[in-house]
Amino acid sequence: MIRDLRDLGASTQLTCDLCIVGSGAAGLAIASEMSAASLSTAAMSSASMPSASLNVIVLESGGMDLEPPTQALYDVDVSGLPHPGSTQGRFRICGGSTTRWGGQALPLTPFDFERREWIPHSGWPISFDELRPYYQRACQFLLIDALNFDTDLFRHLRTQPPSFDAEEVWYHFSKWSPKPNLREHYLPAIRRSKQCTLLLHANVKDIVLEPGCERVRQIDLQSLEGHKASVKAKAFVLCAGGIETARLLLANRKQRPNGIGNEHDLVGRFFQDHPSAMVGWLNSPDPARAQRFLNVFHRRGLKYSVRCTGTPRWQQRHRALNVSMGTTFVENDDATLGNLKEIYGAIRERRFDGVAGKLWRASRHPVAAISPAYQYMVRGKSYAPGARMRIGLTSEQQPNPESRILLSDKLDALGVPRANVRWKLTDLTLHTIRKYAETLREQFRRAAIGEIELDPWVFEDSERWTEQITDQYHHIGTARMHSSPRSGVVDRNCQVHGIANLYVGSSAVFPTSGHSNPTLTIIALCIRMADRLKRELA
């Protein structure tokens, strides 16, 4: 069922087996696993069914629509590098950031979980093989196929990789969920459920620990209008994202002066994103062939993007971070495909100014006008005739304890300290981008795809290189996983060290980030966590 804190009575006390903070991808994944009603909708295997239904409450700060006063609770201070994703990449609304994301899914690689001696603080306390079956269930949750991300898809998409040196460059794909706004698919089951309650406009004000501070007793809530309630549960999971999770733990200082889980000053540290930069242009003697390798593939209603990633051997040889290439297709102002898109949009919106001229220009190039439709409908590939190909790199970030989330001196409308985002990169990022850009230039020549003309900044020894870097709205590492409480905030089961019934479901727990978009791994970890909670709470 769905309820609103503003409609409850004064000082309401709620009880449940499991309380989940946040209704984004992580919260919805756990709620769908825990709730018997939504399990039938999610088509999970009978092996994952709990022996008895458990009562679950999901707390959501926002409502069904984006509300500026609620969104303002995400305002931050920035004391490091510019980080637009701190505000632009987070949405305080039912469904969280999945109401705005594109739906791209890609797992981490086995090598990402290993300790790499040239990367301090690398290594996970779990292996890729432990997470492998949960990746399969996470794909199911996102409504994408369970094929692997390279060889299976080569057959499925009827393609072959270019003739890159496979010891240097891994040609593979990411997948895109056909329904990225996850609440549209999973909310109906929650609405019907008698075991799962979604509570809107429920902001976490305080996390109250039991005497001895070894368990959470309750979470106190408050709406912006002043309505209050509290939730008591057997277990609590923070699914609030990498920035907000750190803020919640740090801001709860009434019983633990340094914040919850922060006995060793680790909460908020190791803040990572995926540093990204445009590095050059691809000049190809055969652009259509280049696009056949690099543009988007389509098959049976699903979309697949090409990724060209540095192999583990390449990373070891260059003592570099994990890094991947993507291609942006920049259309000329007079490109036929662009004209057709504008014509379609204008007619749909009944705007007819300039349409005649665009139709005339498109009609002068009938092959270019027809070829994108042919490529899509017959070959299952996107094609942008006349487009220039821009080469961009997305890198892993070296875990850096000085890159961190702190508390600001400023308070939000609920009296909670705002987050202070201090994003810091190391020179290993520049080294990785530079070496991989050079490798790609060599490999594209080898495969006779074309010549990558690298931007001058790639070779410049300037401290201003960070001005070329953008973040990817991926907030990682602020409650890192480690077997020892002296080196991590949560253990291998994502339980906060020293707090028996408090868990974190977020990319905040990632020790390292790899190059991959984090959502698929977040969901896999949350499904793994849910299996454990079903056993413990039953």
N, C-alpha and C positions, 0 to 999 in steps of 0.2 A: 504494500500500500504506500501511498505518498501522502505525507502530512507536512504542515508548515508550522514552524516554531511559534509564529505570531498568532496562530489560532489555538495554541494550547493554553491551559489554565495557568495561573500564577505559580511560579516555582515548582513546575512539574518535575516529578522524579520518574525516569524511565529505566527499565531494566531489560537486559537481553543477554544472550550468550556471547555474542561478538559485536563490538562496536567498531565500525570502519569510518575513518575521517577522510572524506573526499570521494566524489562520485565520477572521477575520470576513468581512464583505462584500467588502472590498478584496482580502484575500488569496485568498479563494475565486474572485473574478472573474479575477484574474491567473492563478492555478493552472489554472482551467478553460480559459482561453485558451491557455496554454502546453502543456498536456498533450493529446496526441493522443487518448487514451482518453476524457477528459472532454469534449473538443470534440464527439464524436459524440453524447454525452448532452445537451449544451447546445444542440445543433442550430444551431451556428454556420455561417455561409456558407463555402463552399469557398475563397473569396478570403482568408479569415482563417487558413487552415490553414498551419502552418509547413511548409517543404520537408522537414524532418527532425525527428524527435521530439527534444525537449530534456529533459534530466534536471532535475527541480525538487524541491527540499525545502522544505516548509512547516513552520515552527517554531511550536509552540503551547505556551504556558506551562502551560495547564491540561490536564485530561483530558476525558473524555466527560461527566462529571458535575461540578457545581459543588462545589468543595472549599474549605472555609473557610481553611485555611492558605495556599492559592494565591491566593484572592480577597484576602487580607490584604495581598498585595504591591501592591495598588492603594490602600492607605491613604494619605491625603494630609494635609498641613497646609493650613489656609485662613487667609490673611492679608488677604483683601479682602472683598467681599460674600459672603454665604452662597452656596454653590454645591453643592447636593445631588447634582447629576449627576456630580460628580467621583468619587463612590463608588457611588451608587445607579444610575447610568446606564452603568456599565462592568462587563463580566463576563469574567473570565479563565477561559475554557472553550472547548473546540472549538466553533467557530461564532461565538465572541465575542458581542457585544451583539445579533446577529441571533437569538440563542436566546431573547431576551426582548422585542424590539421589536414594534411592530404591523404594520410593513411599508409605511408611507406613502411614496409616491414622487412627487416634483415637481421639475422642472428649475429652474435659475436662469433669469432672463429675459435677453434680449440687453442690456438697459440695465444689468444688474448687472455686466457685463464692462467697461463704459465708465468713463472717468475723469469724476468729478463734482466740479466745482471747489469746491463747498461741503462736500465730504467729504474731508479730508486722507487721503492714502495709498490712495485708491480707484483702481480701474483694474487690469485684468488684462493680462498680456502675450500672451494668446490671446483670440480672439473667440468669441462664441456659435456662429457659423457653423462654426468649426473643430471645435467639440465636437458639433455637431448630429448627424452620423451615429453618433457613439458613444453619444449619448442613446438613439437607436433600438435599438442593441444592448444597452444597459443595461436598457431596458424588457423586451427579450427575456430577459435574464438573470434578471430578477425575475418573469418569467412573466405580465407584463401586456401589454395591447394597445399598438400603436404609433400609435394615434390621437392627434391633438394634444389639448391640455388645455382647449380651449374649443369652437371651432366644430364640430369633428368630434364631440365628445362631446354637444353640443346635439342633433345628429341621432341619434346612437347612443342617447342616453338619452331621446329624444323630449321635450325640454323647450326652453324659451326663457329667456334671462336676464330678470330684472326690469327695469323701465324706469329704471335708473340712468343718470346722465350718463356715457357711455362714455369721456369725457375725464377723468373723475375716479376712477371705480371700475371695476375689471376683474373681472367675474364669471367664474369658471373653476372647475376641479376639481383635486384631487389623486387619485391612484390608489393602491390598496392591493394589495400582492402577495397572491395566494391561498395562498402557502406562504412566509411570512416567515422561518421557521426554515430558513435556506438550506442548512444542513448536511444536512438531511433529503433534499434534492433532489440535492445535488452530492457528498456524501460517498461514495455507492456507487461512482461512477466513479473517485474517488481510491482507494478501497479496492481496486478491480480493476486499477488502473494499474500498469504496470511502470516508467513514466517519472516518476511523481509520488509522493513519499513525504511523508506527514504524520507529523511527529515530536512526540509528546505529552510533556508535563512538561519541555519544553526551554526554560528561562529564559535570556535573553540576559544574560550576565555581563559580557562585554567585546566591543567592536568593535575589532579589531586592524588598524591601517593598515600598509601597506608602507612601507619606508624612503622618505622624501620626502613621506609622508603624502598622496599624491595618489590612492591607490586603497585599497580595503579588501582585506586579505589573507584574513582569516577572522573568523568570529564564534565566540567561546567560550561554551559552554553549561554550565549546572549545574541539576540538579534540587534540590528542597528537601531531599532525602535525601543529597545530596552527590555524586551521579553526574555525571561530566563528559564532555564531548565538544567537538569543534570542527567547523565547517563551512567548507570552502573552496569558493568559487564564482567564476564569471566576473563575476557581478553580484548585487547584494543590494538588496532592496526592503523598507523599513520600513512595514508595514501595521498599526501598533499603536495608531492613534488619535491625536487631537490632543494629549492630555496625555502619554501614554506615549512617543510619538515624541520630544517635546521633552525628556523626562526621559532617554531613552536617549542622545540627542545631547549633552546637557549633562553627563551623568555620566561620559562617556568622556573623561577628562582626562589619561590617562597620556602620550599623545603630543601632544595639543593641549591646552594648559593651560586654555583657555576652553571646551573641548568641541569636538566635531566639527561643522563647518559654522558655527561661531560666531565667526569672525574679526571680525565687525562687530557683535557683541553683539545679534544678532537672533533667535537661537533662543529660543523661549518667549515672545517679545514678540508683541503684537497678538492676544492670546488673546480669542476672541469666542465667544459663544453666541447664542441668540435670546431676548432679553429679552421676557417675556410677562406680560400682566396682564389681569385681568377689569376691564372698564370700565363695565358697566351691564347693564340688563335690557331686553328688548324686550317692550313692551306692545302687543299687536296686537288690533284689533277682529275679525280673522278668523285665529285661530291656525292653523287647518288650512291656509289658503292660505300663511301665512308658512312653515310647515313644508315645504310643497311646494317652496318656493324654497331652504330652508336645511338641511333634514335630508339624511341620507345616501341616495344613489342606489345601486341594484343592477342589474346586467345581466350575464347569462351567467356567473354565478359570481364576478364581480368587484365590488368595492365602490369607490365614488367619493364623496369628501367635497367639499362646497362651500367655496370660498375667495373672499373679496371683497378685492381688493388695490388699493392705491394705484397709479395709473398713472404712467408716467414723467413725463407732463405735470403730474400732481398733485405728484410729488416735486420737480420743478423749481420749480413755482410757490411751494411752501411751503419750499423748501430743506430737505427732510426726507429721512429714510431710507426704504428700502423697508419696507412694512408690510402685513400681511394680517389679515383678520378670520375667525374661526371661531365657531361657535355650539355651546354645551353645553346639552343639554336636561335640566333638573332636574325630576324627577318628584316630585309631592306624595307624602306618606307613605301616603295612601290611594288613590293612583292605580291604576286598574284594570290597566294594563300592568305596573306594579310588582308587584301582587298575583299576576298570572299568572306572572311570572318566578319569584317566590318559591315559588309552588305547584309549578311544574315542577322547580325545584331541590330542594325538599323531598322530592317523590315519588321523584326519581331517587336521592336519598341515603337514602331510607326513613326520613325524619323526618316524622312525621305530626302533631306538636303544632301547633295553630293553623291547620292546613290547612282545616278545615271553615269557620272564620270567614272566611278569605280567599276561599274558593269562594263563600260567601254574598255577600260584598261585590262580587265580580266579577259574579255573576249578576244583581245589581241594575242593572248597566249593560251589557247585552248588546251594544249597538252599539259601545261603547268597547272591549269585549273582542274583538269580531270585526274592527273596522276596521284595527288594525295588521297582522293577517294578510292582509286584503284588499289593503291598500296595498303590502305586500311582494310578494305572489304575483301580483297583477294589474298593478299600476302600477310595480313595481320600486323602491319608495321606503320608507324607514323612516318610521314615524309613532309619536309618543309622545303619546297623548291626555292632555290635562290638564297637560302638562309646561310649566314656565316656561322661557323662552329667555334664557340668559345669554350676553352678548356678550364675547368675549375677543379681544385683539390680540396678534399676534406680530410683533416688529420686528427688522429688521436691526440690528446693533450697529456703531457707528462704530469703525473700526480705531484702537486706542489703544495706543501702545507701552508705557504704564504698566500696562496690563492684561496679565498675563503669567504664565507658569509658571516658577518658580524651583526650585532644589534646597533641600531642608530639611536641617537639621543632623542629623535623625534618619535612621537606616539601617533598611532592611527586613531580612528574615531572610537574604537573600543578601549583605548588606553594601553594597547599593546605596542611595544617598541617595533618600529619598522625595521626591515632588513637593510643592512649595508652591504652592498655587493662589491667585493674587491677581487676582480678577475685579473689574474697575472699569468703570463706565459713565460716559458723559458726559451733559450736559444735552440733547444732541441726541435722545437716546432719549425723554425726557419731552416735548420739543417735538413729536416725531413722533407719539407716542401721543395727545397732547392734540389736535393738529390733525386727526388722522385720525378720532378719536372724534367730533369736531364735524362733520366731513364726512359720516360715516356717518349721523349723526342727521338731517342735511339730506337725504341721499339716500334714506333709508328713508321719510321723509315724502313725498318726490317720487314714490316708487314705490308709495305707499299701502299699504305693508306694515305699518307701525305706528310707534310712538314709542319711541325708545331713551331710557330714563331713565338718564342717566350718573351714576356714583358720584361723591360729592363730592370725593374725592381728586384726580380728574382736573383740577380747576380750582384746587386749592390750591397756593400757592407755598410749599412746604415742602421742606426738605432731606431729609425722611423719605420722599419719594416712592419711593425704592428699596425700601422695605419692602413695596410692592405688587408688586414684580417677582419673577418666578420664572424659573429657567433651563429649557431644554428638553432637557438632556442632549446638546447638540450642541457639540462641542469643535473649534474652528475657528481657523485663522490662525497657529499657533505655529511653522510652518516655511514662511512665505509665499512665493509664487511671484513672481519679478521677473526681468527680463532682466539686471539689474545685481547683483553680489554685495554691493554696498554698501546695497542696498535690499531684498534678499530672500535666503532661505536656499536655495531651489531655483530652477532656471531654468524656461523654458516647457515643458520636457519632464519636469519633476519630478525632475530630477537635482540632487543637492546640489552647489552651486557649489564647484569645486576638488576634488571627489572623483569621479573619472571613472566609477566603477561602483557608486555608491550613490544610490538613489532613494527617494522618499517617496510612498506610496500612501495618502492620507488627506485628510480635510478640513483637516488642518494646513496644506496648501499653498494654501488659498483666501485670496486677498488681502482679499476682502470676502465677506459671508455671504448677501446677499439676505434674503428672508423664508422661503425654501423649506427643507424638510427636506433635509439634505445628502447622504443616502445615494445617491440616483440620480446626482448629480454625481460623487460619489466613484467609483462603479462606472464611469461614462463615462470619467473620467480614467484609471482603471486599465486599461480595455480599450484606450484609446489608447496608454498606456505599453506594454502587452503587445505590441501590433503593432510598436512600435519595437524592443522587446527581441528579438522573434522574428527580425527582420532582422539585428540586431547580433550575436546569439549563434549564429545558424545556421552 
